[in-house]
Amino acid sequence: RRLAALTREAGLDGVVCSAHEVAQLKADWPHGLFVVPGIRPAGANVGDQKRVMTPSAALDAGAGVLVIGRPITGAADPAAAAEAIAASL
């Protein structure tokens, strides 16, 4: 929260944060942009990510931009993986 407040005071529009913090930060900064990595579809391998959340849960928490890398790039059919994630929203 402290770093997000400093970011806001510096005139920036948002922060990169865990999906687990986005709801609290959104309450402090309602118009901030929250870029959230560590997004994994339900049942996906979390890999080295320790703090993951599903795409819909992250959006519900207040994420503005979802960073979804390996579940798409590591899929046998990346386009189908991306379409499935989009359809889940």
TIDOLUM-479393 format. One record per atom (N, C-alpha, C): x, y, z. Coordinates in nm, 3 decimals, padded with zeros to 5 digits, always signed. Each point is the difference from the previous one (the first is absolute). Layout:
# TIDOLUM-479393
{u X	v Y	w Z}
...
This chain:
# TIDOLUM-479393
{u +00.083	v -00.119	w +00.000}
{u -00.083	v +00.119	w +00.000}
{u +00.087	v +00.125	w +00.000}
{u +00.109	v -00.004	w +00.075}
{u +00.088	v +00.116	w +00.007}
{u +00.061	v +00.030	w -00.136}
{u +00.048	v -00.103	w -00.069}
{u +00.062	v +00.021	w -00.131}
{u -00.103	v +00.046	w -00.103}
{u -00.119	v -00.052	w +00.007}
{u -00.105	v +00.045	w -00.092}
{u -00.035	v +00.146	w +00.027}
{u -00.003	v +00.040	w +00.126}
{u -00.027	v +00.140	w +00.033}
{u +00.110	v +00.090	w -00.053}
{u +00.125	v -00.041	w +00.012}
{u +00.111	v +00.078	w -00.054}
{u -00.011	v +00.011	w -00.152}
{u -00.040	v -00.107	w -00.063}
{u -00.018	v -00.001	w -00.145}
{u -00.107	v +00.101	w -00.040}
{u -00.110	v -00.005	w +00.069}
{u -00.111	v +00.092	w -00.028}
{u +00.044	v +00.145	w +00.022}
{u +00.069	v +00.026	w +00.110}
{u +00.048	v +00.135	w +00.032}
{u +00.101	v +00.050	w -00.104}
{u +00.072	v -00.092	w -00.064}
{u +00.098	v +00.037	w -00.102}
{u -00.067	v +00.031	w -00.134}
{u -00.131	v -00.022	w -00.008}
{u -00.073	v +00.032	w -00.121}
{u -00.016	v -00.113	w -00.099}
{u +00.039	v -00.120	w +00.040}
{u -00.016	v -00.114	w -00.090}
{u -00.144	v -00.051	w +00.004}
{u -00.037	v -00.075	w -00.101}
{u -00.139	v -00.044	w -00.014}
{u -00.031	v -00.133	w +00.068}
{u +00.102	v -00.079	w +00.032}
{u -00.028	v -00.130	w +00.059}
{u +00.126	v -00.074	w +00.039}
{u -00.019	v -00.126	w +00.037}
{u +00.110	v -00.084	w +00.049}
{u -00.017	v -00.143	w -00.051}
{u +00.108	v -00.074	w +00.006}
{u -00.003	v -00.144	w -00.019}
{u -00.009	v -00.059	w +00.140}
{u -00.096	v -00.088	w +00.021}
{u -00.017	v -00.058	w +00.134}
{u -00.060	v -00.139	w -00.011}
{u +00.013	v -00.074	w +00.107}
{u -00.062	v -00.132	w +00.009}
{u -00.151	v +00.014	w +00.003}
{u -00.067	v -00.097	w -00.055}
{u -00.146	v -00.001	w +00.005}
{u -00.050	v -00.004	w +00.144}
{u +00.083	v -00.046	w +00.090}
{u -00.040	v -00.009	w +00.140}
{u +00.000	v +00.136	w +00.070}
{u +00.061	v +00.100	w -00.059}
{u +00.000	v +00.135	w +00.056}
{u -00.092	v +00.096	w -00.074}
{u -00.045	v -00.037	w -00.117}
{u -00.068	v +00.097	w -00.086}
{u -00.128	v +00.056	w +00.063}
{u -00.078	v -00.080	w +00.068}
{u -00.125	v +00.052	w +00.059}
{u +00.029	v +00.107	w +00.104}
{u +00.099	v -00.023	w +00.083}
{u +00.036	v +00.098	w +00.103}
{u +00.055	v +00.128	w -00.063}
{u +00.084	v -00.015	w -00.103}
{u +00.055	v +00.117	w -00.067}
{u -00.109	v +00.077	w -00.075}
{u -00.092	v -00.072	w -00.060}
{u -00.111	v +00.063	w -00.073}
{u -00.086	v +00.082	w +00.097}
{u -00.017	v -00.046	w +00.122}
{u -00.077	v +00.075	w +00.099}
{u +00.069	v +00.134	w +00.033}
{u +00.133	v -00.002	w +00.003}
{u +00.077	v +00.122	w +00.029}
{u +00.011	v +00.091	w -00.123}
{u -00.003	v -00.060	w -00.118}
{u +00.029	v +00.071	w -00.125}
{u -00.102	v -00.044	w -00.105}
{u -00.125	v +00.044	w +00.011}
{u -00.108	v -00.051	w -00.085}
{u +00.023	v +00.015	w -00.150}
{u +00.076	v +00.101	w -00.041}
{u +00.020	v +00.022	w -00.144}
{u +00.138	v -00.045	w -00.047}
{u +00.071	v -00.073	w +00.085}
{u +00.132	v -00.049	w -00.038}
{u -00.010	v -00.115	w -00.098}
{u +00.107	v -00.020	w -00.076}
{u +00.009	v -00.113	w -00.091}
{u +00.086	v -00.106	w +00.067}
{u -00.052	v -00.121	w +00.008}
{u +00.070	v -00.108	w +00.068}
{u +00.031	v -00.110	w -00.100}
{u +00.129	v -00.017	w -00.028}
{u +00.050	v -00.102	w -00.091}
{u +00.037	v -00.120	w +00.087}
{u -00.062	v -00.115	w -00.031}
{u +00.010	v -00.115	w +00.091}
{u +00.058	v -00.122	w -00.071}
{u +00.124	v -00.037	w +00.034}
{u +00.059	v -00.124	w -00.052}
{u -00.043	v -00.119	w +00.086}
{u +00.045	v -00.118	w -00.040}
{u -00.030	v -00.120	w +00.079}
{u -00.141	v -00.050	w -00.021}
{u -00.057	v +00.029	w -00.115}
{u -00.136	v -00.044	w -00.028}
{u +00.006	v -00.140	w -00.061}
{u -00.078	v -00.089	w +00.055}
{u -00.005	v -00.138	w -00.047}
{u -00.146	v -00.045	w -00.008}
{u -00.039	v -00.062	w -00.111}
{u -00.135	v -00.057	w -00.007}
{u -00.016	v -00.108	w +00.108}
{u -00.122	v -00.024	w +00.040}
{u -00.027	v -00.103	w +00.101}
{u +00.059	v -00.134	w -00.046}
{u +00.073	v -00.063	w +00.090}
{u +00.059	v -00.131	w -00.029}
{u +00.132	v +00.004	w -00.074}
{u +00.046	v +00.120	w -00.038}
{u +00.127	v +00.011	w -00.074}
{u +00.118	v -00.018	w +00.094}
{u +00.112	v -00.042	w -00.055}
{u +00.124	v -00.013	w +00.075}
{u +00.044	v +00.140	w +00.044}
{u +00.029	v +00.017	w +00.127}
{u +00.041	v +00.131	w +00.049}
{u +00.148	v +00.027	w -00.024}
{u +00.077	v -00.103	w -00.035}
{u +00.143	v +00.020	w -00.027}
{u +00.069	v +00.060	w +00.120}
{u +00.081	v +00.103	w -00.023}
{u +00.075	v +00.062	w +00.108}
{u -00.076	v +00.115	w +00.066}
{u -00.122	v +00.024	w -00.043}
{u -00.081	v +00.107	w +00.060}
{u -00.052	v -00.045	w +00.136}
{u +00.014	v +00.084	w +00.098}
{u -00.046	v -00.034	w +00.134}
{u -00.135	v +00.061	w +00.032}
{u -00.034	v +00.111	w -00.066}
{u -00.123	v +00.072	w +00.034}
{u -00.082	v +00.014	w -00.127}
{u -00.074	v -00.103	w -00.031}
{u -00.077	v -00.003	w -00.124}
{u -00.149	v +00.022	w +00.027}
{u -00.070	v +00.035	w -00.105}
{u -00.144	v +00.018	w +00.008}
{u -00.056	v -00.027	w -00.139}
{u -00.124	v -00.043	w -00.006}
{u -00.063	v -00.022	w -00.130}
{u -00.031	v +00.135	w -00.066}
{u -00.015	v +00.000	w -00.131}
{u -00.030	v +00.126	w -00.069}
{u -00.127	v +00.068	w +00.053}
{u -00.108	v -00.077	w +00.016}
{u -00.125	v +00.063	w +00.045}
{u +00.010	v +00.052	w +00.142}
{u +00.069	v -00.072	w +00.088}
{u +00.016	v +00.046	w +00.138}
{u +00.084	v +00.127	w +00.006}
{u +00.104	v +00.008	w -00.084}
{u +00.084	v +00.120	w -00.002}
{u -00.079	v +00.121	w -00.051}
{u -00.081	v -00.019	w -00.103}
{u -00.083	v +00.110	w -00.049}
{u -00.101	v +00.043	w +00.105}
{u -00.060	v -00.098	w +00.067}
{u -00.096	v +00.031	w +00.106}
{u +00.066	v +00.079	w +00.114}
{u +00.128	v -00.026	w +00.024}
{u +00.073	v +00.070	w +00.107}
{u +00.038	v +00.142	w -00.040}
{u -00.003	v +00.030	w -00.130}
{u +00.031	v +00.136	w -00.044}
{u +00.117	v +00.013	w -00.096}
{u +00.054	v -00.112	w -00.047}
{u +00.110	v +00.006	w -00.097}
{u -00.046	v +00.071	w -00.126}
{u +00.090	v +00.080	w -00.057}
{u -00.031	v +00.069	w -00.125}
{u +00.064	v -00.067	w -00.120}
{u +00.118	v -00.059	w +00.020}
{u +00.072	v -00.069	w -00.106}
{u +00.048	v -00.132	w +00.058}
{u -00.034	v -00.110	w -00.067}
{u +00.044	v -00.133	w +00.043}
{u +00.123	v -00.040	w -00.079}
{u +00.103	v -00.049	w +00.068}
{u +00.120	v -00.050	w -00.065}
{u -00.009	v -00.152	w +00.004}
{u -00.024	v -00.058	w -00.116}
{u -00.017	v -00.145	w -00.011}
{u +00.103	v -00.048	w -00.102}
{u +00.112	v -00.050	w +00.050}
{u +00.108	v -00.041	w -00.089}
{u +00.001	v -00.147	w -00.031}
{u +00.062	v -00.077	w +00.086}
{u +00.024	v -00.142	w -00.027}
{u -00.124	v -00.084	w -00.025}
{u -00.115	v +00.029	w +00.063}
{u -00.117	v -00.081	w -00.035}
{u -00.038	v +00.012	w -00.148}
{u +00.044	v +00.107	w -00.063}
{u -00.026	v +00.017	w -00.144}
{u +00.122	v -00.043	w -00.081}
{u +00.117	v +00.056	w +00.031}
{u +00.119	v -00.030	w -00.081}
{u +00.045	v -00.144	w +00.014}
{u -00.029	v -00.064	w +00.113}
{u +00.039	v -00.139	w +00.020}
{u -00.103	v -00.101	w -00.044}
{u -00.114	v +00.047	w -00.050}
{u -00.106	v -00.090	w -00.043}
{u +00.033	v -00.061	w -00.136}
{u -00.050	v -00.120	w -00.024}
{u +00.018	v -00.064	w -00.130}
{u -00.061	v +00.086	w -00.111}
{u -00.112	v +00.064	w +00.031}
{u -00.068	v +00.089	w -00.094}
{u -00.022	v +00.134	w +00.070}
{u +00.097	v +00.092	w -00.009}
{u -00.011	v +00.127	w +00.071}
{u -00.126	v +00.079	w -00.033}
{u -00.040	v +00.001	w -00.126}
{u -00.121	v +00.075	w -00.038}
{u -00.122	v -00.059	w +00.069}
{u -00.011	v -00.130	w +00.004}
{u -00.114	v -00.064	w +00.067}
{u +00.003	v +00.027	w +00.150}
{u +00.120	v -00.001	w +00.058}
{u +00.013	v +00.029	w +00.144}
{u -00.046	v +00.142	w +00.030}
{u +00.042	v +00.096	w -00.082}
{u -00.040	v +00.139	w +00.020}
{u -00.151	v +00.017	w -00.018}
{u -00.055	v -00.068	w -00.100}
{u -00.145	v +00.007	w -00.023}
{u -00.078	v -00.062	w +00.116}
{u +00.049	v -00.108	w +00.056}
{u -00.067	v -00.063	w +00.114}
{u +00.001	v +00.091	w +00.122}
{u +00.112	v +00.067	w +00.021}
{u +00.009	v +00.093	w +00.113}
{u -00.096	v +00.116	w -00.021}
{u -00.002	v +00.055	w -00.120}
{u -00.091	v +00.110	w -00.031}
{u -00.146	v -00.043	w +00.017}
{u -00.031	v -00.121	w -00.044}
{u -00.138	v -00.049	w +00.013}
{u -00.040	v -00.021	w +00.145}
{u +00.098	v -00.024	w +00.088}
{u -00.031	v -00.021	w +00.142}
{u -00.038	v +00.130	w +00.070}
{u +00.027	v +00.113	w -00.066}
{u -00.030	v +00.129	w +00.060}
{u -00.138	v +00.045	w -00.040}
